[in-house]
Amino acid sequence: MESLGDPPSNAPQDGDDDTFLKDVAGRVVQLIWHDPRVNKILASDEEKENNYTYCLCKTDLGDDVPMVFCSGIHCPGNRWFHLQCLNMEEDDIPDEFYCSDDCRKRTVYKYCSCHVDMGEYEPMVGCDNQQCKTEWFHLKCVGLKDAPAGKWFCSKDCKIASSKKKKLKSEPKEDGVYNYVTGLMFVGLMDLVRHDAVRENDGQAMMSHWKLDMILFHNNHHPKYVLLGHRLLAGVSGWLPERLAMDSMWNRTVNLAGGPGRNLECDIVNEFLNKEFKESLKDAGGNLTEETVHRHSQMAGSLGRVIDKVYAESVEAPLSEFIRKGNTNFTRDLELFVKLLLPEHFFRHSPGRHFKSYQDFSFSIEAKHPEKLKKKLCQLSKRLDKIRRCTD
């Protein structure tokens, strides 16, 4: 295919377009599919040595212990600290928190080991290890009078890291363009699938999406989301009574207009009603009584829409005759996209390619620390089990 009007070379001649389209859609999904590898989580050893990287204590104290984010660069505590380790209260957290004076200085000047800005005329030398965190050093701070003629490394570690990188260059490179495009399509199709599950009120599909989100929550360090997601999934899997479990799975949407495929999220509907109610109160002109508030609360929803419909038919409809409506046609836009993107061959493996803005792009939905995720889920499950035993 060279344009939108060209039929595919492998299209059927008998006109069975539906089967052909389903086959193409299946191949696209297989091409961009990313496996979360749940078996890797289940088979992980939760008794491994603790590799918790946050805070100075390097200890996972659980999701209930509040933490604070350090604004310093190269923070030694990996930028997250438990409040109790700092002897702080939640009300004492400033707008910009620094765990130490060293972190505060590094936010001002991140170069050189002294972290002091000596001005633009102070001679400096750059470390030839591209992964060096400090990058630039004052000559006098590293004991040099003049910049070296050849390559210079600030430490033995940087020199070793640079030599290892040279060896890796001879290995096959990743196709950054292919990885980015397939990852982007995967996320986009997942959003469409989630949207469709809500519109159809497909409770089982929505629960499967929550299971995938649990991995993403844990990877991005969102402990509260992990806690809430676990409660929901545990509830529909047997922790809640049968009636509440069914309600949590199948009564998550509202259908205001009627008909299949027209469901909306409950929280969005509540936001709509709150917005209508607040806008309706503005018309009262500040004269708010209990009777006025009650009357306006009844108008927020179905009654208000009936009134709006009558107003639209009697007032807005005659005015619409004078308003010109144009037809939207995206054919030219699609033709332009095909012309620009087709020569790029996004879905052909070409090792070494990458976008300038995403040179080291990688996409994965696998758990970064499967043993930690398994341990956390087991802890939360045991906690819920204790609660149920106390209430039985």
C-alpha positions as CSV (number, residue, x, y, z in Angstrom):
1,M,0.0,0.0,0.0
2,E,1.3,3.4,-1.0
3,S,-1.8,5.4,-0.3
4,L,-5.1,5.2,1.4
5,G,-6.9,4.2,-1.8
6,D,-4.6,1.2,-2.5
7,P,-6.0,-2.2,-1.5
8,P,-3.6,-4.5,0.5
9,S,-1.7,-6.9,-1.7
10,N,-2.9,-9.9,0.4
11,A,-6.6,-8.8,0.6
12,P,-9.1,-11.6,-0.3
13,Q,-10.7,-11.5,-3.7
14,D,-14.0,-13.0,-2.6
15,G,-14.9,-9.9,-0.5
16,D,-14.6,-11.5,2.9
17,D,-13.4,-8.2,4.4
18,D,-14.5,-8.9,8.0
19,T,-12.3,-12.0,8.3
20,F,-9.4,-10.2,6.7
21,L,-9.7,-7.3,9.1
22,K,-9.8,-9.5,12.1
23,D,-6.7,-11.3,11.0
24,V,-4.8,-8.1,10.5
25,A,-6.0,-6.8,13.9
26,G,-4.7,-10.0,15.5
27,R,-1.3,-9.7,13.9
28,V,-1.1,-6.1,15.1
29,V,-1.8,-7.1,18.7
30,Q,0.8,-9.9,18.5
31,L,3.3,-7.4,17.1
32,I,3.0,-4.9,19.9
33,W,2.0,-7.2,22.8
34,H,4.0,-6.9,26.0
35,D,3.8,-9.8,28.5
36,P,3.8,-8.8,32.2
37,R,5.3,-12.3,33.0
38,V,3.2,-12.9,36.1
39,N,4.9,-16.3,36.6
40,K,8.1,-14.4,37.3
41,I,6.3,-12.7,40.3
42,L,4.8,-16.0,41.6
43,A,8.1,-17.9,41.3
44,S,10.2,-15.1,43.0
45,D,11.8,-15.7,46.3
46,E,10.2,-13.3,48.8
47,E,12.8,-14.2,51.5
48,K,15.6,-12.7,49.5
49,E,17.9,-10.1,51.1
50,N,16.2,-6.7,51.6
51,N,17.1,-4.4,48.7
52,Y,15.0,-1.5,49.8
53,T,16.7,1.6,48.3
54,Y,14.7,4.4,50.0
55,C,15.5,6.4,53.1
56,L,18.7,6.2,55.2
57,C,17.4,3.2,57.1
58,K,17.0,1.2,53.9
59,T,14.1,-0.6,55.5
60,D,10.6,-1.1,54.1
61,L,8.3,0.1,56.9
62,G,5.1,-0.5,55.0
63,D,2.6,1.7,53.1
64,D,1.1,3.2,56.3
65,V,4.4,5.1,57.2
66,P,4.4,8.5,55.5
67,M,7.4,9.6,53.5
68,V,8.8,12.9,52.2
69,F,10.5,13.7,48.9
70,C,14.0,15.4,49.0
71,S,14.5,18.1,46.3
72,G,18.3,17.6,46.3
73,I,20.3,16.3,43.4
74,H,22.1,12.9,43.9
75,C,20.4,12.5,47.2
76,P,22.0,9.7,49.3
77,G,18.7,8.4,50.5
78,N,17.3,8.0,46.9
79,R,15.2,11.1,47.5
80,W,12.5,9.4,49.7
81,F,12.6,9.4,53.5
82,H,10.4,8.1,56.3
83,L,9.1,11.0,58.4
84,Q,9.7,9.0,61.6
85,C,13.4,8.5,60.6
86,L,13.7,12.3,60.4
87,N,11.7,13.0,63.6
88,M,9.2,15.0,61.5
89,E,5.4,15.4,61.4
90,E,3.3,15.7,58.3
91,D,2.4,19.3,59.3
92,D,6.1,20.2,59.4
93,I,6.9,19.3,55.7
94,P,8.0,22.5,53.9
95,D,7.3,23.2,50.2
96,E,10.9,22.2,49.3
97,F,12.5,19.6,51.6
98,Y,16.2,18.9,51.8
99,C,17.5,16.0,53.8
100,S,20.8,17.7,54.5
101,D,22.8,20.9,53.9
102,D,24.8,18.9,51.3
103,C,21.6,18.2,49.3
104,R,20.7,21.9,49.5
105,K,24.1,23.0,48.1
106,R,23.8,20.5,45.2
107,T,20.6,22.0,44.0
108,V,22.5,25.3,43.6
109,Y,25.6,23.9,41.8
110,K,25.8,20.2,40.8
111,Y,29.3,20.2,39.2
112,C,32.6,19.3,40.8
113,S,33.2,17.6,44.1
114,C,33.2,20.9,45.9
115,H,29.7,21.9,44.6
116,V,30.7,25.6,44.7
117,D,30.1,27.9,41.7
118,M,33.5,29.7,41.2
119,G,32.4,31.7,38.2
120,E,32.5,31.2,34.5
121,Y,36.2,32.1,34.3
122,E,37.4,29.3,36.6
123,P,38.9,26.6,34.3
124,M,37.3,23.2,34.4
125,V,37.8,19.8,32.9
126,G,35.2,17.3,31.9
127,C,35.2,13.6,32.7
128,D,35.2,11.4,29.5
129,N,32.8,8.9,31.0
130,Q,29.4,9.9,29.6
131,Q,27.7,8.4,32.6
132,C,29.6,10.4,35.2
133,K,27.1,12.0,37.6
134,T,29.3,15.0,38.3
135,E,30.6,15.6,34.7
136,W,32.7,18.7,35.2
137,F,35.5,19.5,37.8
138,H,37.5,22.6,38.7
139,L,41.2,22.0,37.7
140,K,42.5,23.0,41.1
141,C,40.0,20.7,42.9
142,V,41.4,17.7,41.1
143,G,45.0,18.7,41.3
144,L,45.6,19.8,37.7
145,K,47.1,23.0,36.4
146,D,46.2,22.6,32.8
147,A,43.6,20.5,31.0
148,P,45.0,17.2,29.8
149,A,45.5,16.7,26.1
150,G,43.9,13.2,25.9
151,K,41.0,11.6,27.6
152,W,40.6,12.3,31.3
153,F,38.6,10.4,33.9
154,C,37.8,11.7,37.4
155,S,38.2,8.2,39.0
156,K,39.1,4.6,38.3
157,D,35.4,3.7,38.4
158,C,34.6,6.1,35.6
159,K,37.5,4.8,33.6
160,I,36.4,1.2,34.0
161,A,32.8,2.1,33.2
162,S,33.9,3.8,30.0
163,S,35.9,0.8,28.9
164,K,33.0,-1.5,29.5
165,K,30.8,0.7,27.4
166,K,33.2,0.4,24.5
167,K,32.9,-3.4,24.7
168,L,29.1,-3.1,24.7
169,K,29.1,-1.1,21.5
170,S,30.2,-4.1,19.5
171,E,27.1,-6.0,20.7
172,P,23.9,-5.9,18.7
173,K,22.0,-2.6,19.4
174,E,18.4,-2.2,20.2
175,D,16.0,-0.7,17.7
176,G,14.8,2.3,19.7
177,V,12.3,3.5,17.1
178,Y,10.6,0.1,16.9
179,N,10.5,-0.1,20.7
180,Y,9.0,3.3,21.1
181,V,6.4,2.9,18.4
182,T,5.2,-0.5,19.6
183,G,5.2,0.7,23.2
184,L,3.2,3.7,22.3
185,M,0.7,1.6,20.3
186,F,0.4,-0.8,23.2
187,V,-0.5,2.0,25.7
188,G,-2.9,3.5,23.2
189,L,-4.8,0.3,22.6
190,M,-4.9,-0.4,26.3
191,D,-6.6,2.9,26.9
192,L,-9.2,2.0,24.2
193,V,-9.8,-1.4,25.8
194,R,-10.2,0.2,29.2
195,H,-12.6,2.7,27.7
196,D,-14.6,0.0,26.0
197,A,-14.8,-2.1,29.3
198,V,-16.3,0.9,31.1
199,R,-18.8,1.6,28.3
200,E,-20.0,-2.0,28.3
201,N,-19.8,-2.3,32.1
202,D,-17.6,-5.3,31.7
203,G,-16.7,-5.9,35.4
204,Q,-14.3,-8.9,34.8
205,A,-12.3,-6.9,32.2
206,M,-12.0,-3.9,34.5
207,M,-10.7,-6.2,37.3
208,S,-8.1,-7.6,34.9
209,H,-7.0,-4.0,34.1
210,W,-6.6,-3.4,37.8
211,K,-4.3,-6.5,38.1
212,L,-2.0,-5.1,35.4
213,D,-2.1,-1.7,37.1
214,M,-0.8,-3.2,40.4
215,I,2.5,-3.9,38.7
216,L,2.7,-0.4,37.3
217,F,1.8,1.1,40.7
218,H,4.6,-0.8,42.4
219,N,7.1,0.0,39.7
220,N,6.5,3.7,40.0
221,H,6.4,3.7,43.8
222,H,2.7,4.4,44.5
223,P,2.1,2.5,47.7
224,K,-1.4,4.0,48.3
225,Y,-2.6,2.9,44.9
226,V,-1.1,-0.6,45.6
227,L,-3.1,-0.7,48.9
228,L,-6.4,0.4,47.3
229,G,-6.0,-1.8,44.3
230,H,-5.3,-4.8,46.5
231,R,-8.4,-4.1,48.6
232,L,-10.5,-4.0,45.5
233,L,-9.1,-7.2,44.0
234,A,-9.2,-9.1,47.3
235,G,-12.7,-8.0,47.9
236,V,-14.1,-9.3,44.6
237,S,-12.0,-12.5,45.0
238,G,-13.6,-13.7,48.2
239,W,-12.7,-11.3,51.1
240,L,-16.0,-9.4,50.9
241,P,-19.4,-11.0,51.2
242,E,-20.9,-12.2,48.0
243,R,-23.4,-9.3,47.6
244,L,-20.7,-6.6,48.1
245,A,-18.3,-8.4,45.9
246,M,-20.8,-8.5,43.0
247,D,-21.7,-4.9,43.7
248,S,-18.0,-3.9,43.5
249,M,-17.5,-5.7,40.2
250,W,-20.7,-5.0,38.3
251,N,-22.0,-1.7,39.7
252,R,-19.1,0.5,38.9
253,T,-20.8,2.4,36.1
254,V,-24.0,4.4,35.5
255,N,-26.1,4.4,32.3
256,L,-27.9,7.7,32.1
257,A,-29.1,7.6,28.4
258,G,-30.0,3.9,28.2
259,G,-28.9,1.3,25.6
260,P,-25.8,-0.8,25.3
261,G,-22.3,0.7,25.2
262,R,-23.3,4.0,26.9
263,N,-22.2,3.5,30.5
264,L,-20.2,6.1,32.3
265,E,-17.9,5.9,35.4
266,C,-19.7,6.5,38.7
267,D,-17.2,9.1,39.8
268,I,-17.5,11.1,36.6
269,V,-21.3,11.1,36.9
270,N,-21.0,12.4,40.4
271,E,-18.6,15.2,39.2
272,F,-21.2,16.1,36.5
273,L,-24.0,16.3,39.1
274,N,-21.8,18.4,41.5
275,K,-20.9,20.8,38.7
276,E,-24.6,21.2,37.6
277,F,-25.6,21.8,41.2
278,K,-22.9,24.4,41.8
279,E,-23.8,26.2,38.5
280,S,-27.4,26.1,39.5
281,L,-26.7,27.7,42.8
282,K,-25.1,30.6,41.1
283,D,-28.4,31.6,39.6
284,A,-29.8,32.0,43.1
285,G,-27.8,35.2,43.4
286,G,-26.6,34.5,46.9
287,N,-30.1,34.1,48.4
288,L,-29.5,30.6,49.7
289,T,-32.0,29.0,52.0
290,E,-32.6,25.3,52.9
291,E,-35.6,25.3,50.5
292,T,-33.6,26.9,47.7
293,V,-30.7,24.4,48.1
294,H,-33.1,21.5,48.1
295,R,-34.9,22.7,45.0
296,H,-31.6,23.2,43.1
297,S,-30.4,19.8,44.2
298,Q,-33.5,18.2,42.5
299,M,-32.8,20.1,39.3
300,A,-29.2,18.7,39.1
301,G,-29.8,15.5,37.1
302,S,-32.7,14.2,35.1
303,L,-35.1,17.1,35.9
304,G,-32.5,19.7,35.0
305,R,-31.9,17.9,31.6
306,V,-35.7,18.0,30.9
307,I,-35.8,21.7,31.5
308,D,-32.7,22.2,29.3
309,K,-34.3,20.1,26.5
310,V,-37.4,22.3,26.5
311,Y,-35.3,25.4,26.4
312,A,-33.2,24.0,23.5
313,E,-36.3,23.1,21.5
314,S,-38.1,26.4,22.1
315,V,-35.2,28.9,22.1
316,E,-32.0,27.5,20.6
317,A,-33.5,25.5,17.7
318,P,-34.8,28.6,15.8
319,L,-31.4,30.2,16.2
320,S,-29.6,27.2,14.8
321,E,-30.9,27.9,11.3
322,F,-28.6,30.9,11.1
323,I,-25.5,29.0,12.2
324,R,-23.5,27.3,9.5
325,K,-22.2,23.8,10.2
326,G,-19.2,22.5,8.3
327,N,-18.5,18.8,7.5
328,T,-15.3,17.5,9.1
329,N,-13.2,15.5,6.7
330,F,-9.9,14.0,7.9
331,T,-8.9,12.3,4.6
332,R,-6.3,14.9,3.7
333,D,-4.8,14.7,7.2
334,L,-4.6,10.9,6.9
335,E,-3.0,11.1,3.5
336,L,-0.3,13.5,4.9
337,F,0.4,11.1,7.8
338,V,0.8,8.2,5.4
339,K,3.1,10.2,3.2
340,L,5.3,11.2,6.2
341,L,5.4,8.0,8.1
342,L,5.4,5.2,5.5
343,P,9.0,5.8,4.4
344,E,10.2,5.5,8.1
345,H,9.4,1.7,8.2
346,F,8.6,1.8,11.9
347,F,7.7,-1.9,12.1
348,R,10.8,-3.2,10.5
349,H,13.7,-4.2,12.9
350,S,16.7,-1.9,12.2
351,P,19.1,-2.1,15.1
352,G,20.8,1.1,16.1
353,R,17.8,3.4,15.3
354,H,16.5,5.8,17.9
355,F,14.6,9.1,18.1
356,K,16.7,12.1,19.1
357,S,14.5,12.8,22.1
358,Y,14.4,9.2,23.3
359,Q,17.9,7.8,22.6
360,D,17.8,5.2,25.5
361,F,14.1,4.4,25.4
362,S,12.9,1.1,26.7
363,F,9.3,0.0,27.5
364,S,8.3,-2.9,29.7
365,I,5.3,-3.8,31.9
366,E,7.2,-6.4,33.9
367,A,7.7,-6.0,37.6
368,K,11.0,-4.3,38.3
369,H,11.3,-6.1,41.7
370,P,9.0,-9.2,41.5
371,E,10.1,-10.5,44.9
372,K,9.2,-7.2,46.6
373,L,5.9,-7.0,44.9
374,K,5.1,-10.6,46.0
375,K,6.1,-9.8,49.5
376,K,4.0,-6.7,49.6
377,L,0.9,-8.5,48.3
378,C,1.3,-11.3,50.8
379,Q,1.6,-8.7,53.7
380,L,-1.5,-6.9,52.6
381,S,-3.4,-10.2,52.3
382,K,-2.4,-11.3,55.8
383,R,-3.5,-7.9,57.1
384,L,-7.0,-8.3,55.5
385,D,-7.2,-11.9,56.9
386,K,-6.6,-10.6,60.4
387,I,-9.3,-8.0,60.0
388,R,-11.8,-10.6,58.8
389,R,-11.0,-12.9,61.7
390,C,-11.6,-10.1,64.1
391,T,-15.0,-9.2,62.6
392,D,-16.3,-12.8,62.2
